[in-house]
Amino acid sequence: MSTPTTARPVADKPMFPQLPNEDLQMALAMVTTAHGWLQEAYRLVEGHYTLRIQCETAGKSAKHLREMIAARTKGGV
């Protein structure tokens, strides 16, 4: 399985291109759902330290992503 490469910023291209608001709204809904599922998974694996930490870490990442997308969405959430 190959790992995708991350392109370096180019001087004449924006690092964060403007995405259509509809796409941002859909991404926001999806990551909000993912965050909810991760919170539920955390609750279910509460007795297993390693799985709980993994769910907590993924949940924090989803929450941060949700905040970033919401900040770029017109009308934010």
All heavy atoms as a GROMACS GRO file, in nm:
protein
  594
    1MET      N    1   0.085  -0.117   0.000
    1MET     CA    2   0.000   0.000   0.000
    1MET      C    3   0.089   0.123   0.000
    1MET      O    4   0.180   0.135   0.081
    1MET     CB    5  -0.090  -0.004   0.124
    1MET     CG    6  -0.190   0.106   0.126
    1MET     SD    7  -0.328   0.075   0.238
    1MET     CE    8  -0.253   0.098   0.396
    2SER      N    9   0.065   0.213  -0.091
    2SER     CA   10   0.149   0.332  -0.100
    2SER      C   11   0.092   0.444  -0.016
    2SER      O   12  -0.028   0.456   0.004
    2SER     CB   13   0.162   0.376  -0.246
    2SER     OG   14   0.036   0.416  -0.293
    3THR      N   15   0.181   0.526   0.034
    3THR     CA   16   0.142   0.640   0.116
    3THR      C   17   0.135   0.763   0.026
    3THR      O   18   0.229   0.790  -0.048
    3THR     CB   19   0.246   0.664   0.228
    3THR    OG1   20   0.259   0.544   0.302
    3THR    CG2   21   0.204   0.777   0.318
    4PRO      N   22   0.024   0.838   0.033
    4PRO     CA   23   0.016   0.959  -0.050
    4PRO      C   24   0.119   1.062  -0.004
    4PRO      O   25   0.150   1.073   0.114
    4PRO     CB   26  -0.125   1.010  -0.029
    4PRO     CG   27  -0.173   0.944   0.095
    4PRO     CD   28  -0.093   0.818   0.112
    5THR      N   29   0.173   1.134  -0.100
    5THR     CA   30   0.270   1.237  -0.066
    5THR      C   31   0.199   1.369  -0.046
    5THR      O   32   0.095   1.395  -0.105
    5THR     CB   33   0.375   1.253  -0.178
    5THR    OG1   34   0.307   1.285  -0.298
    5THR    CG2   35   0.454   1.125  -0.197
    6THR      N   36   0.256   1.451   0.038
    6THR     CA   37   0.200   1.584   0.062
    6THR      C   38   0.282   1.684  -0.017
    6THR      O   39   0.403   1.691  -0.004
    6THR     CB   40   0.208   1.619   0.212
    6THR    OG1   41   0.138   1.518   0.284
    6THR    CG2   42   0.146   1.753   0.240
    7ALA      N   43   0.213   1.758  -0.102
    7ALA     CA   44   0.282   1.856  -0.186
    7ALA      C   45   0.323   1.977  -0.103
    7ALA      O   46   0.254   2.016  -0.010
    7ALA     CB   47   0.191   1.899  -0.300
    8ARG      N   48   0.434   2.033  -0.136
    8ARG     CA   49   0.479   2.155  -0.070
    8ARG      C   50   0.401   2.273  -0.126
    8ARG      O   51   0.359   2.272  -0.241
    8ARG     CB   52   0.628   2.177  -0.095
    8ARG     CG   53   0.714   2.073  -0.029
    8ARG     CD   54   0.859   2.098  -0.063
    8ARG     NE   55   0.941   1.998   0.000
    8ARG     CZ   56   1.016   2.022   0.107
    8ARG    NH1   57   1.020   2.142   0.159
    8ARG    NH2   58   1.087   1.926   0.161
    9PRO      N   59   0.382   2.377  -0.044
    9PRO     CA   60   0.312   2.496  -0.094
    9PRO      C   61   0.386   2.559  -0.212
    9PRO      O   62   0.508   2.560  -0.215
    9PRO     CB   63   0.314   2.591   0.025
    9PRO     CG   64   0.343   2.507   0.144
    9PRO     CD   65   0.421   2.389   0.094
   10VAL      N   66   0.311   2.609  -0.307
   10VAL     CA   67   0.366   2.675  -0.423
   10VAL      C   68   0.332   2.824  -0.410
   10VAL      O   69   0.223   2.860  -0.367
   10VAL     CB   70   0.306   2.617  -0.553
   10VAL    CG1   71   0.360   2.689  -0.675
   10VAL    CG2   72   0.333   2.468  -0.561
   11ALA      N   73   0.427   2.909  -0.446
   11ALA     CA   74   0.414   3.053  -0.424
   11ALA      C   75   0.285   3.112  -0.482
   11ALA      O   76   0.222   3.196  -0.420
   11ALA     CB   77   0.535   3.125  -0.480
   12ASP      N   78   0.243   3.071  -0.601
   12ASP     CA   79   0.128   3.134  -0.665
   12ASP      C   80  -0.004   3.061  -0.639
   12ASP      O   81  -0.107   3.098  -0.693
   12ASP     CB   82   0.152   3.148  -0.815
   12ASP     CG   83   0.172   3.012  -0.883
   12ASP    OD1   84   0.210   2.916  -0.814
   12ASP    OD2   85   0.150   3.005  -1.004
   13LYS      N   86  -0.002   2.957  -0.555
   13LYS     CA   87  -0.125   2.883  -0.525
   13LYS      C   88  -0.155   2.891  -0.376
   13LYS      O   89  -0.065   2.881  -0.294
   13LYS     CB   90  -0.109   2.736  -0.565
   13LYS     CG   91  -0.100   2.716  -0.715
   13LYS     CD   92  -0.101   2.570  -0.748
   13LYS     CE   93  -0.097   2.551  -0.899
   13LYS     NZ   94  -0.096   2.410  -0.934
   14PRO      N   95  -0.282   2.910  -0.341
   14PRO     CA   96  -0.315   2.917  -0.198
   14PRO      C   97  -0.293   2.783  -0.131
   14PRO      O   98  -0.319   2.678  -0.189
   14PRO     CB   99  -0.462   2.956  -0.198
   14PRO     CG  100  -0.514   2.913  -0.330
   14PRO     CD  101  -0.398   2.923  -0.426
   15MET      N  102  -0.242   2.787  -0.007
   15MET     CA  103  -0.219   2.663   0.066
   15MET      C  104  -0.353   2.598   0.104
   15MET      O  105  -0.366   2.477   0.108
   15MET     CB  106  -0.137   2.690   0.191
   15MET     CG  107  -0.094   2.566   0.262
   15MET     SD  108   0.045   2.603   0.365
   15MET     CE  109   0.062   2.451   0.450
   16PHE      N  110  -0.454   2.682   0.133
   16PHE     CA  111  -0.586   2.633   0.167
   16PHE      C  112  -0.685   2.689   0.066
   16PHE      O  113  -0.742   2.796   0.086
   16PHE     CB  114  -0.626   2.677   0.309
   16PHE     CG  115  -0.533   2.627   0.414
   16PHE    CD1  116  -0.445   2.713   0.478
   16PHE    CD2  117  -0.532   2.493   0.450
   16PHE    CE1  118  -0.358   2.666   0.575
   16PHE    CE2  119  -0.445   2.446   0.546
   16PHE     CZ  120  -0.359   2.533   0.609
   17PRO      N  121  -0.706   2.618  -0.044
   17PRO     CA  122  -0.797   2.669  -0.147
   17PRO      C  123  -0.940   2.678  -0.092
   17PRO      O  124  -0.978   2.603  -0.003
   17PRO     CB  125  -0.788   2.565  -0.259
   17PRO     CG  126  -0.739   2.442  -0.192
   17PRO     CD  127  -0.655   2.486  -0.076
   18GLN      N  128  -1.015   2.771  -0.146
   18GLN     CA  129  -1.155   2.787  -0.105
   18GLN      C  130  -1.236   2.672  -0.163
   18GLN      O  131  -1.235   2.648  -0.283
   18GLN     CB  132  -1.210   2.921  -0.156
   18GLN     CG  133  -1.351   2.949  -0.111
   18GLN     CD  134  -1.365   2.952   0.041
   18GLN    OE1  135  -1.280   3.006   0.109
   18GLN    NE2  136  -1.471   2.894   0.092
   19LEU      N  137  -1.302   2.600  -0.076
   19LEU     CA  138  -1.386   2.488  -0.118
   19LEU      C  139  -1.531   2.534  -0.123
   19LEU      O  140  -1.570   2.624  -0.049
   19LEU     CB  141  -1.371   2.372  -0.021
   19LEU     CG  142  -1.230   2.314  -0.009
   19LEU    CD1  143  -1.224   2.215   0.106
   19LEU    CD2  144  -1.189   2.247  -0.138
   20PRO      N  145  -1.612   2.470  -0.206
   20PRO     CA  146  -1.753   2.506  -0.210
   20PRO      C  147  -1.817   2.487  -0.072
   20PRO      O  148  -1.788   2.389  -0.002
   20PRO     CB  149  -1.813   2.408  -0.311
   20PRO     CG  150  -1.698   2.360  -0.392
   20PRO     CD  151  -1.578   2.366  -0.301
   21ASN      N  152  -1.902   2.580  -0.032
   21ASN     CA  153  -1.966   2.574   0.098
   21ASN      C  154  -2.044   2.444   0.118
   21ASN      O  155  -2.047   2.389   0.227
   21ASN     CB  156  -2.056   2.695   0.120
   21ASN     CG  157  -2.088   2.717   0.265
   21ASN    OD1  158  -1.998   2.712   0.350
   21ASN    ND2  159  -2.213   2.738   0.296
   22GLU      N  160  -2.106   2.393   0.010
   22GLU     CA  161  -2.182   2.268   0.021
   22GLU      C  162  -2.090   2.153   0.061
   22GLU      O  163  -2.128   2.067   0.140
   22GLU     CB  164  -2.251   2.234  -0.112
   22GLU     CG  165  -2.347   2.340  -0.162
   22GLU     CD  166  -2.277   2.456  -0.233
   22GLU    OE1  167  -2.177   2.434  -0.304
   22GLU    OE2  168  -2.322   2.570  -0.214
   23ASP      N  169  -1.968   2.150   0.004
   23ASP     CA  170  -1.873   2.044   0.038
   23ASP      C  171  -1.828   2.057   0.183
   23ASP      O  172  -1.815   1.957   0.254
   23ASP     CB  173  -1.750   2.050  -0.053
   23ASP     CG  174  -1.781   2.010  -0.196
   23ASP    OD1  175  -1.894   1.960  -0.221
   23ASP    OD2  176  -1.694   2.027  -0.282
   24LEU      N  177  -1.806   2.180   0.227
   24LEU     CA  178  -1.767   2.202   0.366
   24LEU      C  179  -1.879   2.161   0.462
   24LEU      O  180  -1.853   2.100   0.566
   24LEU     CB  181  -1.728   2.348   0.389
   24LEU     CG  182  -1.597   2.392   0.325
   24LEU    CD1  183  -1.581   2.543   0.336
   24LEU    CD2  184  -1.479   2.322   0.391
   25GLN      N  185  -2.003   2.192   0.425
   25GLN     CA  186  -2.117   2.155   0.510
   25GLN      C  187  -2.128   2.002   0.521
   25GLN      O  188  -2.153   1.949   0.629
   25GLN     CB  189  -2.248   2.212   0.454
   25GLN     CG  190  -2.260   2.362   0.466
   25GLN     CD  191  -2.288   2.407   0.609
   25GLN    OE1  192  -2.318   2.328   0.697
   25GLN    NE2  193  -2.274   2.537   0.632
   26MET      N  194  -2.109   1.933   0.409
   26MET     CA  195  -2.116   1.787   0.411
   26MET      C  196  -2.001   1.729   0.494
   26MET      O  197  -2.022   1.637   0.575
   26MET     CB  198  -2.112   1.729   0.269
   26MET     CG  199  -2.128   1.578   0.267
   26MET     SD  200  -2.143   1.511   0.103
   26MET     CE  201  -2.309   1.565   0.065
   27ALA      N  202  -1.881   1.782   0.475
   27ALA     CA  203  -1.766   1.735   0.553
   27ALA      C  204  -1.789   1.760   0.702
   27ALA      O  205  -1.756   1.676   0.786
   27ALA     CB  206  -1.639   1.805   0.507
   28LEU      N  207  -1.847   1.874   0.735
   28LEU     CA  208  -1.875   1.907   0.874
   28LEU      C  209  -1.975   1.808   0.934
   28LEU      O  210  -1.956   1.758   1.046
   28LEU     CB  211  -1.929   2.050   0.884
   28LEU     CG  212  -1.958   2.101   1.025
   28LEU    CD1  213  -1.834   2.098   1.112
   28LEU    CD2  214  -2.013   2.242   1.017
   29ALA      N  215  -2.078   1.775   0.859
   29ALA     CA  216  -2.177   1.677   0.907
   29ALA      C  217  -2.112   1.540   0.928
   29ALA      O  218  -2.139   1.472   1.028
   29ALA     CB  219  -2.294   1.667   0.809
   30MET      N  220  -2.027   1.502   0.835
   30MET     CA  221  -1.961   1.370   0.844
   30MET      C  222  -1.867   1.362   0.964
   30MET      O  223  -1.866   1.264   1.037
   30MET     CB  224  -1.887   1.340   0.714
   30MET     CG  225  -1.980   1.323   0.595
   30MET     SD  226  -1.890   1.319   0.440
   30MET     CE  227  -1.859   1.145   0.427
   31VAL      N  228  -1.787   1.465   0.984
   31VAL     CA  229  -1.691   1.462   1.095
   31VAL      C  230  -1.764   1.475   1.229
   31VAL      O  231  -1.721   1.417   1.328
   31VAL     CB  232  -1.579   1.566   1.077
   31VAL    CG1  233  -1.625   1.706   1.111
   31VAL    CG2  234  -1.457   1.530   1.160
   32THR      N  235  -1.877   1.544   1.231
   32THR     CA  236  -1.957   1.551   1.353
   32THR      C  237  -2.012   1.413   1.388
   32THR      O  238  -2.009   1.371   1.504
   32THR     CB  239  -2.072   1.654   1.337
   32THR    OG1  240  -2.013   1.782   1.313
   32THR    CG2  241  -2.159   1.661   1.460
   33THR      N  242  -2.058   1.341   1.286
   33THR     CA  243  -2.106   1.204   1.308
   33THR      C  244  -1.993   1.114   1.356
   33THR      O  245  -2.010   1.036   1.450
   33THR     CB  246  -2.168   1.148   1.178
   33THR    OG1  247  -2.277   1.232   1.140
   33THR    CG2  248  -2.215   1.006   1.195
   34ALA      N  249  -1.877   1.127   1.293
   34ALA     CA  250  -1.761   1.046   1.333
   34ALA      C  251  -1.723   1.074   1.479
   34ALA      O  252  -1.695   0.981   1.555
   34ALA     CB  253  -1.643   1.075   1.241
   35HIS      N  254  -1.726   1.200   1.518
   35HIS     CA  255  -1.694   1.235   1.656
   35HIS      C  256  -1.794   1.170   1.752
   35HIS      O  257  -1.755   1.117   1.856
   35HIS     CB  258  -1.692   1.387   1.672
   35HIS     CG  259  -1.654   1.431   1.809
   35HIS    ND1  260  -1.742   1.489   1.895
   35HIS    CD2  261  -1.535   1.424   1.875
   35HIS    CE1  262  -1.681   1.516   2.008
   35HIS    NE2  263  -1.555   1.478   1.999
   36GLY      N  264  -1.920   1.172   1.716
   36GLY     CA  265  -2.023   1.108   1.800
   36GLY      C  266  -2.000   0.959   1.815
   36GLY      O  267  -2.010   0.902   1.924
   37TRP      N  268  -1.967   0.892   1.703
   37TRP     CA  269  -1.941   0.748   1.707
   37TRP      C  270  -1.817   0.718   1.791
   37TRP      O  271  -1.813   0.619   1.864
   37TRP     CB  272  -1.923   0.692   1.566
   37TRP     CG  273  -2.053   0.667   1.497
   37TRP    CD1  274  -2.106   0.738   1.393
   37TRP    CD2  275  -2.148   0.564   1.525
   37TRP    NE1  276  -2.228   0.686   1.356
   37TRP    CE2  277  -2.256   0.579   1.435
   37TRP    CE3  278  -2.152   0.461   1.618
   37TRP    CZ2  279  -2.366   0.494   1.437
   37TRP    CZ3  280  -2.263   0.377   1.620
   37TRP    CH2  281  -2.368   0.394   1.530
   38LEU      N  282  -1.715   0.802   1.781
   38LEU     CA  283  -1.594   0.781   1.861
   38LEU      C  284  -1.622   0.799   2.010
   38LEU      O  285  -1.566   0.727   2.093
   38LEU     CB  286  -1.482   0.874   1.814
   38LEU     CG  287  -1.421   0.835   1.680
   38LEU    CD1  288  -1.341   0.952   1.623
   38LEU    CD2  289  -1.334   0.711   1.696
   39GLN      N  290  -1.708   0.893   2.044
   39GLN     CA  291  -1.746   0.909   2.184
   39GLN      C  292  -1.818   0.784   2.235
   39GLN      O  293  -1.795   0.739   2.347
   39GLN     CB  294  -1.835   1.032   2.202
   39GLN     CG  295  -1.760   1.162   2.190
   39GLN     CD  296  -1.852   1.282   2.205
   39GLN    OE1  297  -1.961   1.285   2.150
   39GLN    NE2  298  -1.808   1.380   2.280
   40GLU      N  299  -1.905   0.728   2.153
   40GLU     CA  300  -1.977   0.606   2.190
   40GLU      C  301  -1.880   0.489   2.203
   40GLU      O  302  -1.889   0.409   2.296
   40GLU     CB  303  -2.086   0.576   2.088
   40GLU     CG  304  -2.170   0.455   2.119
   40GLU     CD  305  -2.251   0.465   2.248
   40GLU    OE1  306  -2.269   0.578   2.299
   40GLU    OE2  307  -2.296   0.360   2.297
   41ALA      N  308  -1.787   0.477   2.108
   41ALA     CA  309  -1.687   0.369   2.115
   41ALA      C  310  -1.604   0.382   2.242
   41ALA      O  311  -1.573   0.282   2.308
   41ALA     CB  312  -1.597   0.374   1.991
   42TYR      N  313  -1.567   0.503   2.277
   42TYR     CA  314  -1.490   0.527   2.400
   42TYR      C  315  -1.567   0.474   2.520
   42TYR      O  316  -1.511   0.408   2.608
   42TYR     CB  317  -1.463   0.677   2.414
   42TYR     CG  318  -1.389   0.714   2.541
   42TYR    CD1  319  -1.250   0.712   2.545
   42TYR    CD2  320  -1.458   0.752   2.657
   42TYR    CE1  321  -1.181   0.746   2.660
   42TYR    CE2  322  -1.389   0.785   2.772
   42TYR     CZ  323  -1.251   0.782   2.774
   42TYR     OH  324  -1.184   0.815   2.888
   43ARG      N  325  -1.695   0.502   2.524
   43ARG     CA  326  -1.778   0.455   2.635
   43ARG      C  327  -1.781   0.302   2.640
   43ARG      O  328  -1.773   0.242   2.747
   43ARG     CB  329  -1.919   0.511   2.622
   43ARG     CG  330  -2.008   0.482   2.742
   43ARG     CD  331  -2.150   0.528   2.718
   43ARG     NE  332  -2.219   0.452   2.616
   43ARG     CZ  333  -2.266   0.328   2.630
   43ARG    NH1  334  -2.250   0.264   2.742
   43ARG    NH2  335  -2.328   0.268   2.530
   44LEU      N  336  -1.792   0.239   2.524
   44LEU     CA  337  -1.802   0.093   2.517
   44LEU      C  338  -1.673   0.022   2.557
   44LEU      O  339  -1.677  -0.088   2.610
   44LEU     CB  340  -1.844   0.050   2.377
   44LEU     CG  341  -1.986   0.088   2.337
   44LEU    CD1  342  -2.008   0.059   2.188
   44LEU    CD2  343  -2.088   0.013   2.421
   45VAL      N  344  -1.557   0.082   2.530
   45VAL     CA  345  -1.429   0.016   2.560
   45VAL      C  346  -1.363   0.074   2.684
   45VAL      O  347  -1.243   0.061   2.704
   45VAL     CB  348  -1.331   0.022   2.439
   45VAL    CG1  349  -1.389  -0.050   2.320
   45VAL    CG2  350  -1.294   0.164   2.405
   46GLU      N  351  -1.443   0.135   2.769
   46GLU     CA  352  -1.391   0.204   2.887
   46GLU      C  353  -1.298   0.117   2.972
   46GLU      O  354  -1.201   0.166   3.027
   46GLU     CB  355  -1.507   0.255   2.972
   46GLU     CG  356  -1.465   0.352   3.078
   46GLU     CD  357  -1.584   0.417   3.145
   46GLU    OE1  358  -1.696   0.412   3.092
   46GLU    OE2  359  -1.562   0.473   3.252
   47GLY      N  360  -1.324  -0.012   2.980
   47GLY     CA  361  -1.242  -0.101   3.062
   47GLY      C  362  -1.111  -0.144   2.998
   47GLY      O  363  -1.028  -0.207   3.063
   48HIS      N  364  -1.089  -0.114   2.872
   48HIS     CA  365  -0.967  -0.156   2.802
   48HIS      C  366  -0.881  -0.034   2.776
   48HIS      O  367  -0.911   0.049   2.691
   48HIS     CB  368  -1.005  -0.224   2.670
   48HIS     CG  369  -0.890  -0.293   2.604
   48HIS    ND1  370  -0.789  -0.224   2.540
   48HIS    CD2  371  -0.861  -0.425   2.592
   48HIS    CE1  372  -0.702  -0.310   2.492
   48HIS    NE2  373  -0.743  -0.433   2.521
   49TYR      N  374  -0.772  -0.021   2.851
   49TYR     CA  375  -0.690   0.100   2.849
   49TYR      C  376  -0.644   0.140   2.710
   49TYR      O  377  -0.664   0.254   2.667
   49TYR     CB  378  -0.569   0.082   2.941
   49TYR     CG  379  -0.479   0.203   2.944
   49TYR    CD1  380  -0.514   0.315   3.018
   49TYR    CD2  381  -0.361   0.205   2.870
   49TYR    CE1  382  -0.434   0.427   3.020
   49TYR    CE2  383  -0.279   0.318   2.872
   49TYR     CZ  384  -0.316   0.428   2.946
   49TYR     OH  385  -0.237   0.539   2.947
   50THR      N  386  -0.584   0.049   2.634
   50THR     CA  387  -0.527   0.083   2.503
   50THR      C  388  -0.634   0.128   2.405
   50THR      O  389  -0.619   0.229   2.337
   50THR     CB  390  -0.449  -0.037   2.445
   50THR    OG1  391  -0.350  -0.076   2.539
   50THR    CG2  392  -0.383  -0.001   2.313
   51LEU      N  393  -0.745   0.054   2.399
   51LEU     CA  394  -0.853   0.092   2.308
   51LEU      C  395  -0.915   0.225   2.349
   51LEU      O  396  -0.949   0.308   2.265
   51LEU     CB  397  -0.960  -0.016   2.303
   51LEU     CG  398  -0.919  -0.148   2.238
   51LEU    CD1  399  -1.032  -0.249   2.251
   51LEU    CD2  400  -0.880  -0.127   2.093
   52ARG      N  401  -0.928   0.246   2.478
   52ARG     CA  402  -0.985   0.372   2.527
   52ARG      C  403  -0.898   0.490   2.487
   52ARG      O  404  -0.948   0.593   2.440
   52ARG     CB  405  -0.999   0.366   2.679
   52ARG     CG  406  -1.075   0.484   2.736
   52ARG     CD  407  -1.077   0.476   2.884
   52ARG     NE  408  -0.937   0.480   2.929
   52ARG     CZ  409  -0.898   0.502   3.052
   52ARG    NH1  410  -0.987   0.518   3.145
   52ARG    NH2  411  -0.772   0.505   3.083
   53ILE      N  412  -0.766   0.476   2.501
   53ILE     CA  413  -0.674   0.583   2.463
   53ILE      C  414  -0.682   0.609   2.314
   53ILE      O  415  -0.681   0.725   2.270
   53ILE     CB  416  -0.528   0.550   2.506
   53ILE    CG1  417  -0.519   0.542   2.658
   53ILE    CG2  418  -0.430   0.650   2.450
   53ILE    CD1  419  -0.558   0.668   2.732
   54GLN      N  420  -0.690   0.503   2.233
   54GLN     CA  421  -0.701   0.521   2.088
   54GLN      C  422  -0.830   0.595   2.051
   54GLN      O  423  -0.829   0.685   1.967
   54GLN     CB  424  -0.697   0.385   2.017
   54GLN     CG  425  -0.563   0.316   2.026
   54GLN     CD  426  -0.453   0.394   1.958
   54GLN    OE1  427  -0.472   0.448   1.850
   54GLN    NE2  428  -0.339   0.403   2.020
   55CYS      N  429  -0.941   0.558   2.116
   55CYS     CA  430  -1.068   0.627   2.089
   55CYS      C  431  -1.061   0.773   2.134
   55CYS      O  432  -1.111   0.862   2.065
   55CYS     CB  433  -1.183   0.557   2.162
   55CYS     SG  434  -1.233   0.402   2.088
   56GLU      N  435  -0.998   0.797   2.247
   56GLU     CA  436  -0.986   0.934   2.297
   56GLU      C  437  -0.903   1.020   2.202
   56GLU      O  438  -0.940   1.132   2.168
   56GLU     CB  439  -0.922   0.933   2.435
   56GLU     CG  440  -0.908   1.071   2.496
   56GLU     CD  441  -0.846   1.067   2.635
   56GLU    OE1  442  -0.783   0.966   2.672
   56GLU    OE2  443  -0.861   1.166   2.706
   57THR      N  444  -0.792   0.964   2.154
   57THR     CA  445  -0.705   1.037   2.062
   57THR      C  446  -0.777   1.066   1.930
   57THR      O  447  -0.773   1.178   1.880
   57THR     CB  448  -0.575   0.957   2.036
   57THR    OG1  449  -0.511   0.935   2.161
   57THR    CG2  450  -0.482   1.030   1.943
   58ALA      N  451  -0.843   0.965   1.876
   58ALA     CA  452  -0.917   0.983   1.750
   58ALA      C  453  -1.031   1.083   1.770
   58ALA      O  454  -1.057   1.166   1.683
   58ALA     CB  455  -0.971   0.849   1.701
   59GLY      N  456  -1.096   1.078   1.885
   59GLY     CA  457  -1.205   1.172   1.914
   59GLY      C  458  -1.156   1.315   1.920
   59GLY      O  459  -1.221   1.406   1.870
   60LYS      N  460  -1.039   1.336   1.981
   60LYS     CA  461  -0.982   1.470   1.988
   60LYS      C  462  -0.946   1.521   1.849
   60LYS      O  463  -0.966   1.638   1.817
   60LYS     CB  464  -0.860   1.472   2.079
   60LYS     CG  465  -0.895   1.461   2.226
   60LYS     CD  466  -0.771   1.460   2.313
   60LYS     CE  467  -0.806   1.446   2.459
   60LYS     NZ  468  -0.686   1.441   2.544
   61SER      N  469  -0.894   1.431   1.766
   61SER     CA  470  -0.861   1.470   1.628
   61SER      C  471  -0.987   1.506   1.551
   61SER      O  472  -0.989   1.605   1.477
   61SER     CB  473  -0.789   1.355   1.556
   61SER     OG  474  -0.663   1.333   1.615
   62ALA      N  475  -1.093   1.428   1.568
   62ALA     CA  476  -1.220   1.456   1.500
   62ALA      C  477  -1.278   1.589   1.548
   62ALA      O  478  -1.328   1.668   1.468
   62ALA     CB  479  -1.320   1.342   1.523
   63LYS      N  480  -1.268   1.614   1.677
   63LYS     CA  481  -1.319   1.741   1.731
   63LYS      C  482  -1.242   1.858   1.672
   63LYS      O  483  -1.301   1.959   1.632
   63LYS     CB  484  -1.307   1.741   1.883
   63LYS     CG  485  -1.360   1.866   1.947
   63LYS     CD  486  -1.345   1.862   2.098
   63LYS     CE  487  -1.392   1.994   2.157
   63LYS     NZ  488  -1.364   2.001   2.301
   64HIS      N  489  -1.109   1.845   1.665
   64HIS     CA  490  -1.026   1.953   1.609
   64HIS      C  491  -1.060   1.974   1.461
   64HIS      O  492  -1.073   2.088   1.415
   64HIS     CB  493  -0.879   1.919   1.627
   64HIS     CG  494  -0.786   2.022   1.574
   64HIS    ND1  495  -0.775   2.148   1.628
   64HIS    CD2  496  -0.701   2.020   1.470
   64HIS    CE1  497  -0.686   2.218   1.561
   64HIS    NE2  498  -0.640   2.142   1.463
   65LEU      N  499  -1.074   1.866   1.387
   65LEU     CA  500  -1.110   1.875   1.245
   65LEU      C  501  -1.245   1.942   1.229
   65LEU      O  502  -1.264   2.029   1.143
   65LEU     CB  503  -1.110   1.737   1.182
   65LEU     CG  504  -1.146   1.729   1.034
   65LEU    CD1  505  -1.052   1.814   0.950
   65LEU    CD2  506  -1.145   1.584   0.987
   66ARG      N  507  -1.341   1.906   1.313
   66ARG     CA  508  -1.474   1.967   1.309
   66ARG      C  509  -1.465   2.118   1.330
   66ARG      O  510  -1.527   2.196   1.259
   66ARG     CB  511  -1.563   1.902   1.414
   66ARG     CG  512  -1.706   1.951   1.410
   66ARG     CD  513  -1.792   1.884   1.513
   66ARG     NE  514  -1.747   1.925   1.645
   66ARG     CZ  515  -1.776   1.861   1.757
   66ARG    NH1  516  -1.846   1.751   1.754
   66ARG    NH2  517  -1.733   1.906   1.872
   67GLU      N  518  -1.382   2.159   1.426
   67GLU     CA  519  -1.366   2.302   1.454
   67GLU      C  520  -1.301   2.375   1.336
   67GLU      O  521  -1.340   2.486   1.302
   67GLU     CB  522  -1.283   2.321   1.581
   67GLU     CG  523  -1.356   2.278   1.706
   67GLU     CD  524  -1.265   2.266   1.827
   67GLU    OE1  525  -1.142   2.282   1.814
   67GLU    OE2  526  -1.318   2.238   1.937
   68MET      N  527  -1.202   2.310   1.274
   68MET     CA  528  -1.135   2.371   1.159
   68MET      C  529  -1.231   2.388   1.041
   68MET      O  530  -1.233   2.491   0.975
   68MET     CB  531  -1.014   2.288   1.116
   68MET     CG  532  -0.899   2.296   1.214
   68MET     SD  533  -0.761   2.186   1.169
   68MET     CE  534  -0.726   2.237   1.003
   69ILE      N  535  -1.310   2.284   1.014
   69ILE     CA  536  -1.405   2.290   0.902
   69ILE      C  537  -1.513   2.393   0.932
   69ILE      O  538  -1.549   2.472   0.844
   69ILE     CB  539  -1.466   2.152   0.874
   69ILE    CG1  540  -1.358   2.057   0.819
   69ILE    CG2  541  -1.581   2.163   0.773
   69ILE    CD1  542  -1.403   1.913   0.808
   70ALA      N  543  -1.562   2.395   1.055
   70ALA     CA  544  -1.667   2.491   1.092
   70ALA      C  545  -1.618   2.634   1.075
   70ALA      O  546  -1.692   2.721   1.031
   70ALA     CB  547  -1.713   2.467   1.235
   71ALA      N  548  -1.491   2.657   1.105
   71ALA     CA  549  -1.435   2.792   1.090
   71ALA      C  550  -1.428   2.835   0.944
   71ALA      O  551  -1.434   2.954   0.914
   71ALA     CB  552  -1.296   2.798   1.153
   72ARG      N  553  -1.418   2.740   0.853
   72ARG     CA  554  -1.409   2.773   0.710
   72ARG      C  555  -1.545   2.772   0.642
   72ARG      O  556  -1.557   2.809   0.527
   72ARG     CB  557  -1.317   2.673   0.641
   72ARG     CG  558  -1.172   2.698   0.673
   72ARG     CD  559  -1.082   2.590   0.613
   72ARG     NE  560  -0.943   2.618   0.634
   72ARG     CZ  561  -0.878   2.608   0.749
   72ARG    NH1  562  -0.943   2.573   0.857
   72ARG    NH2  563  -0.749   2.634   0.758
   73THR      N  564  -1.647   2.725   0.712
   73THR     CA  565  -1.781   2.717   0.656
   73THR      C  566  -1.852   2.850   0.673
   73THR      O  567  -1.852   2.906   0.781
   73THR     CB  568  -1.862   2.607   0.728
   73THR    OG1  569  -1.792   2.483   0.714
   73THR    CG2  570  -2.000   2.591   0.666
   74LYS      N  571  -1.908   2.898   0.566
   74LYS     CA  572  -1.985   3.024   0.575
   74LYS      C  573  -2.101   3.002   0.670
   74LYS      O  574  -2.177   2.909   0.656
   74LYS     CB  575  -2.035   3.064   0.438
   74LYS     CG  576  -1.924   3.108   0.344
   74LYS     CD  577  -1.983   3.150   0.210
   74LYS     CE  578  -1.874   3.197   0.117
   74LYS     NZ  579  -1.808   3.090   0.046
   75GLY      N  580  -2.110   3.086   0.767
   75GLY     CA  581  -2.217   3.072   0.865
   75GLY      C  582  -2.179   2.981   0.980
   75GLY      O  583  -2.255   2.967   1.073
   76GLY      N  584  -2.061   2.914   0.973
   76GLY     CA  585  -2.009   2.830   1.080
   76GLY      C  586  -2.114   2.758   1.163
   76GLY      O  587  -2.231   2.781   1.152
   77VAL      N  588  -2.066   2.671   1.248
   77VAL     CA  589  -2.156   2.597   1.337
   77VAL      C  590  -2.115   2.624   1.480
   77VAL      O  591  -2.003   2.638   1.511
   77VAL     CB  592  -2.151   2.446   1.307
   77VAL    CG1  593  -2.228   2.370   1.413
   77VAL    CG2  594  -2.208   2.418   1.171
   0.00000   0.00000   0.00000
